[in-house]
Amino acid sequence: MGQQWRYPCSPIVAGSGTAVTAAALTSGLGGLPLPQLLPVDRPGGRLIVEAQLEHSSGSATPTLTLGLYIGSVGQAIGSKTLLAASSALALSASAANWPIMLYWSGKFRTLSPSAGVIYGQGWIKQGSSLTAFNAAVPFPITQALRTVSTLNTDQVNELDLGITLSATTGAPSVTVTDFSPEYSG
């Protein structure tokens, strides 16, 4: 049995991402260096991602979808592999910097340069005000989406949090204030 480690994926994100206001898939870490996961050297390693966000909106029309992505260094977010996606989260017309918390944990089951497998699940808690949360919702939204089998575990991979707003009515805004992935294995 070899040495096992637990470490943050680096570079460690120390600031907030640029506020997302567009009705398109956008990196929530815009303007920041993306954390990188080193090649996975044994099955059973665990990737844990925690994130904190804030959202505001002047209309109840837009919805928010969050996605956790992994892919090669420098790859566009839309070309990365989706590890987990939320359901469409409703935004309140009175939301002003209300909190969102995200947690996801996945275990690498198979290593491969093209068919690596990770199984993971977690939750999202969305603020119903500045001081309260709605009930947690599953992340990802279905059992089938918990297994991803198209990873390249032999390369350095970047991690990103994708944000998609359904509309720009009411000037919605979502900001990632903390993104902390770590690996243990």
CORBEL-V925291 format. One record per residue. N is the residue number from 1. PSI is psi in whole degrees, 0 to 359 (999 if undefined). OMEGA is omega in degrees with one decimal (NA if undefined). Layout:
BEGIN
[[N & PSI & OMEGA] [N & PSI & OMEGA]]
END
This chain:
BEGIN
[[1 & 127 & -177.3] [2 & 176 & 177.3] [3 & 140 & 175.9] [4 & 146 & -176.0] [5 & 157 & 169.9] [6 & 123 & -175.0] [7 & 152 & 174.7] [8 & 144 & 173.7] [9 & 133 & -175.5] [10 & 157 & 5.8] [11 & 147 & 178.0] [12 & 128 & -178.9] [13 & 114 & -174.6] [14 & 348 & -177.5] [15 & 187 & 176.4] [16 & 149 & 174.7] [17 & 169 & 175.5] [18 & 138 & 179.5] [19 & 133 & 177.8] [20 & 125 & -179.0] [21 & 1 & -175.8] [22 & 151 & 176.9] [23 & 63 & 179.3] [24 & 157 & 176.3] [25 & 123 & -176.1] [26 & 143 & 174.7] [27 & 129 & 176.0] [28 & 349 & -179.8] [29 & 23 & -179.8] [30 & 129 & 178.9] [31 & 353 & 179.7] [32 & 153 & 174.5] [33 & 139 & -178.1] [34 & 137 & 176.9] [35 & 144 & -177.4] [36 & 139 & 175.3] [37 & 123 & 178.7] [38 & 163 & 177.5] [39 & 139 & -178.9] [40 & 126 & -172.7] [41 & 356 & 177.3] [42 & 145 & 174.9] [43 & 153 & 178.4] [44 & 350 & 176.5] [45 & 151 & -176.4] [46 & 134 & 174.0] [47 & 124 & 179.1] [48 & 132 & 179.8] [49 & 128 & 172.9] [50 & 139 & 179.1] [51 & 149 & 173.8] [52 & 138 & -178.9] [53 & 167 & 172.0] [54 & 143 & 177.8] [55 & 148 & 177.4] [56 & 152 & 176.4] [57 & 145 & 176.0] [58 & 10 & -178.9] [59 & 150 & 175.6] [60 & 4 & -178.7] [61 & 312 & -175.4] [62 & 152 & 169.4] [63 & 164 & -177.1] [64 & 133 & 173.7] [65 & 131 & 178.0] [66 & 143 & 178.4] [67 & 140 & 176.0] [68 & 124 & -173.6] [69 & 151 & 176.3] [70 & 142 & 179.2] [71 & 180 & -176.5] [72 & 159 & -178.7] [73 & 128 & 178.7] [74 & 355 & -178.4] [75 & 139 & 178.3] [76 & 147 & -176.0] [77 & 323 & -180.0] [78 & 344 & 178.2] [79 & 351 & 179.3] [80 & 167 & 178.1] [81 & 133 & 178.4] [82 & 120 & 176.7] [83 & 325 & -179.1] [84 & 147 & 176.7] [85 & 146 & 177.3] [86 & 168 & 166.5] [87 & 174 & 175.7] [88 & 115 & -178.0] [89 & 126 & -179.3] [90 & 142 & 175.7] [91 & 138 & 178.0] [92 & 145 & 177.8] [93 & 346 & -179.9] [94 & 10 & -178.6] [95 & 127 & 177.5] [96 & 96 & -178.3] [97 & 38 & 176.8] [98 & 146 & -174.5] [99 & 154 & 168.4] [100 & 136 & 175.2] [101 & 138 & -178.5] [102 & 138 & 175.5] [103 & 134 & 177.0] [104 & 137 & 178.8] [105 & 129 & 179.9] [106 & 147 & 179.1] [107 & 129 & 178.1] [108 & 122 & -177.9] [109 & 324 & -178.7] [110 & 138 & 177.8] [111 & 141 & -177.5] [112 & 152 & 174.4] [113 & 352 & -179.4] [114 & 343 & -175.6] [115 & 36 & 176.0] [116 & 144 & -176.0] [117 & 133 & 172.1] [118 & 140 & 176.5] [119 & 125 & -177.4] [120 & 159 & 175.1] [121 & 166 & -178.9] [122 & 212 & -177.1] [123 & 162 & 173.7] [124 & 132 & 172.6] [125 & 123 & -179.1] [126 & 135 & 178.8] [127 & 137 & 173.0] [128 & 356 & 174.3] [129 & 188 & 175.6] [130 & 340 & -172.0] [131 & 7 & -178.6] [132 & 157 & 178.9] [133 & 149 & 166.3] [134 & 169 & 175.7] [135 & 148 & 178.0] [136 & 144 & 175.5] [137 & 148 & -178.4] [138 & 148 & 178.3] [139 & 104 & 10.1] [140 & 182 & -169.5] [141 & 349 & 178.0] [142 & 160 & 177.8] [143 & 319 & -177.7] [144 & 328 & -178.2] [145 & 356 & 178.7] [146 & 338 & -179.3] [147 & 124 & 175.3] [148 & 128 & -173.0] [149 & 29 & -177.6] [150 & 28 & -176.0] [151 & 149 & 167.6] [152 & 99 & -177.8] [153 & 358 & -179.4] [154 & 350 & -175.7] [155 & 167 & 169.7] [156 & 129 & -179.2] [157 & 143 & 173.0] [158 & 148 & 175.5] [159 & 143 & -178.8] [160 & 155 & 176.1] [161 & 113 & -179.3] [162 & 140 & 179.1] [163 & 129 & 176.5] [164 & 120 & 172.6] [165 & 140 & -177.7] [166 & 337 & -178.4] [167 & 166 & 177.7] [168 & 9 & 177.3] [169 & 130 & 179.1] [170 & 13 & 176.8] [171 & 56 & 178.4] [172 & 152 & -179.5] [173 & 135 & 177.8] [174 & 130 & -179.1] [175 & 129 & 172.6] [176 & 118 & -178.9] [177 & 344 & 175.5] [178 & 135 & 177.1] [179 & 111 & -171.8] [180 & 87 & 173.0] [181 & 145 & 174.7] [182 & 155 & -178.3] [183 & 140 & 172.4] [184 & 134 & -179.3] [185 & 999 & NA]]
END
